[in-house]
Amino acid sequence: MSRPESGGRVPGFAAHALLWCYAALAVGPLILVVIGSFRSNADILRQPVGLPDSLGFDNYLRAWQTASISTYFANSIMVTVAAVALCVAVSAMAAYALSRWRFRGRALLAAFFLSGLMIPAKLGLLPVFYMFQSMGLIDTRPGLVLLYAAGGVPFSIFVIMGFVRGLPTELEEAARLDGANEGRLFVSVALPLMRPALAVVTVFQFAPTWNDFFYPLVLMRSDSKYTVPVGLTRFFGEFATDRATLFAGLVIAIAPLVLVFALATKQIIAGLTAGMSR
């Protein structure tokens, strides 16, 4: 009896060892960047890997003020938050209606939304560019917001629909008996139950929107309207020899992603495992 038990522990130990190795390879460069952001440029050039002498924030102030990271950061915050909020709001309402309401053409409408998952968004750049040009949305933040929000709707509806279909209907039926209309039912009953799925969608839309380099590069013209990924390319060229400031700028760029994942971890796990527990 003891041999199969000990034999089963070896694969488990090997899997954990591989996961820890992968985690070290993934997190190690980030730790080096964070440490380097507190060191002086001369110290980094003399000894690339090492600990800082003191925890000063001069590099962050220089990156934030002198290198215009503050402008790029503000643009990314405005565009990303607005796009994710719009995407989640539209997707939540659409997914709830497609999951709970019965009407003619519901399956066809759901298939239409989900077909967006099969079409690479970059292939539609040329029509989008001409449409934005005719609407005066080139080099505007609202244009980016609408583009990102629309691009995230298919995936968001797919995730939220799968979650809503697994929710019990008893609470909604009780609310209807109490006289709640469909709007009150959605806001007061459905939305709180959908919170894990909404957290998953929010994080999975926030990260690619924040990190996107392609659309701001093509659709934006003014340096004052660039987001962080495009702004960092100018940052790399101007501060290529100032490693300390460069590291500080990179930390500022990735800080919102780390914060969002840290705050939403519990909801993400609940949303991803909701289907397994039923």
N, C-alpha and C positions, 0 to 999 in steps of 0.2 A: 504493500500500500504506500510505502514511503517513497518508492522509486518514481512512480508517476507524479507524485506531488512535488518532489525535488526537481524532476525533469521539467515540470510546468513553470517552475520559478525561473529557470534559466532564460527562456524566451522573453518572459516579462522583464527580467533585469536587463537583457540586451535591448529591448524596446525603449525602456526608460533611459538607458545610457545613450542610445542614438538620439532620443529627443533632447536630452541635456546637451549633447554635442551640437545639435542643430541650434538650440537656443543660444549657446555660447557664440557660435558663428554669426548668428543674426544680431545679437545684442552687443557683442564685443565692439564692432566698429562704432556703434552709437555711443557707447561708454567712452571710447577714445575721443570722439568728437566733443562730448560734453566736458571731459577733462581738459582737452585742448583749448576750449573756449575760455577757460580761466587762466591760461598761461600767457606769458608774453611772447611776442613774435620771435624775439632773439632766442628765447629759451627753446622754442619749438624747432627753430633752425639748427640750434646746437645739439639738441637731443629730442628727436621726434616723438619718442614715447617716454613719458615721465609724469610725475605729479606736479601740480602747481605749487608755487611757493606760498601763495595766499589766495583767498577767495574774493578777488576784486571783480567788479562788474564794469570796468572801463571798456572792455571789448564789446560788451552788449550795448553800452551807450553809444559807442562809436558806430556800431553796425546799425543801430536804431535811428540815429540822427544823421550822421554823415553819409552813410551808404543808402539812405532812403528806404530802408527796410520797413519803416513805419508806414509809408505810403502803400507799398505793395501789400503789407499785412492787412491794412484797413480795407483795401480793395478786395482781398481774398475773403475776409470776414463778411463783408457786405454781400458779395456774390454768393458765397457758399451757404451762409445761413438763410438768405432769401430763397435760393434755389431748392435747398433741402426742405425748408418749411412748405413751400408751394407744392413740391413733389409729394411730400408725405400727406398733406391735406387732400389734394386731389385723388391720390391713390387710395387713401383710407375710405373716402366717400364712394369711389367707384368700386372698390373691392367689396365693401359691405353691401352695396346695391346688387352687385353681380352674384354674391353668395347667398343673400337672404330673400331678395325679391324675385317673383316669378312673372316674367313678361315675355312677350313674343320677340324673338331675336336675341335673347340673353346669351345663348351659347355662341352665336355668331359674333356678338359684340365682345365677349370675353376672348374669343379666338383672335379677333382683330387687335385687341390690346396686347395679347401675349405674343403675337407674331413679331412684335418689335424686338423680342429677344433673339430672333433668328437673323436680323438684318444688322450688319456692322454699321455703327453710326457714322464712321468716317467716310463711308461710301456716299453718304448724302451731303457731303460738305459743299459741293458745287451748287446744288439747288438751294441749300440753306443760305449760302453766301449771297446769291442773287435775290432771294426773298428778303433777307435782312437789308440788302442794299436798297431795294424798292420801298421798304418800310422805314428807312432811316435808322436802323438799329446797329449799323456798323460802328465800331468804336464807342459803344455804349454799354454800361453795366446791365441795364435791363435786358438787353439782347442776350448776354451771357446767362443771366438768370433764367430766362424763358427756355433757352437751349438746354441747359443742364436739367431743369425741372422736367421738360418733356422727355429727355433721354432717359431719365430714371423711372418714369412711370411704368413701363412694362414690367421690369423686375420687381418694383414695389408692389404692384397689383398681384403679381404671381405669389409673392411671399405672404401678403396679407390675406389673400383669398384662401390659401391653404390653411392659415391659422383660424380664420373666422369659421370655416366649414367644420372645424373641430370643436367649436364652442357650443355649450348647451344653449337651447332656446328658451328654457323655462323662465329666466329673468326677463327676457324680452316680452314673453307672453304675459307675465305678471304686470309689467309696465303698461302694456296695452290695455289690460283689464282696468288699470288705475286711471286710464284716460290719456296716457302720453301719446303725442303724435309722433310721426316718424323722425322729425328733427330732434325732438327731446329724447327719443329713444336712442338715437345714434350718439348724441352728445353725452347723455347721462349714464347709459347702460353699456353701449357697444364700445365706445372709446376706452373706458377704463379696463375693460377685458382685453382689448387689443394692444395694451401697452407693451408687452414683450415683443410683439411683431413690429410695432412702430419703432421700438428701440433698435431692432435689427436693421430695419430699412434705413433709419436715420444714419446709423454708423456706416453701413455699406454704401450709402450715397454720399456721405460727408467726405470719406477718404478719397475716392476718385475725383470728386469735384474739386477738393482742395489741391490735389496733386496734378490736376490736368494742365498740361503744357500746350497741347495742340490748338485748341480753340482760341484761347487768348492770344496766341502768337499770330493766328490767321485773321481774327476778327477785330483785334484792337490795334490802334494806330498811335495812341498817345502814351508816352512813358508814364504819365501820372495816373493812367488807368490800368496799368499792367498788374496782374496778380503775382503772388509770390514765386511760382515756378518760372515764369518768364522774367521776372525781376532778378531772380538769382543768376540768370545767365549774364546779365550786365554786371551783377555783383562779382561774379567769378572773374570777369575780365578786368575790372577796375581794381580789385583787391586780391589778385592772384598771388602776389608776394606777401601779403599780410595774412598769414595763416590764422592767427588768433582771431582777427575780425571775421574772417571767413567761417571759422568754426562757430562763432557766436551767431552769425546769420543763419547758419544751418540749424542750430538749436532752436532759434526763434521760429523757423519755418516748420519744424516737426513738432513743436510743443503743443499746438492745438490738437493734433491727431492723437498724441499720447494722452492728453487730458480727456478727450471724448471717449476713447477706448477704456480708460480707467474708470470713468463715471458710469459707463453703460455696460460694464462687463457682466454684472448680475442679470440685467435684463436681456442681454444678448444670449447668455446661456439658457435662460428660461424660454426665450423665443425659439432657439434652435432645437431644444429638447422637448418642446411642448408636444409635438406629435408622437414622440417615443413613449410618453407617459400615459397615453390614452389607449 
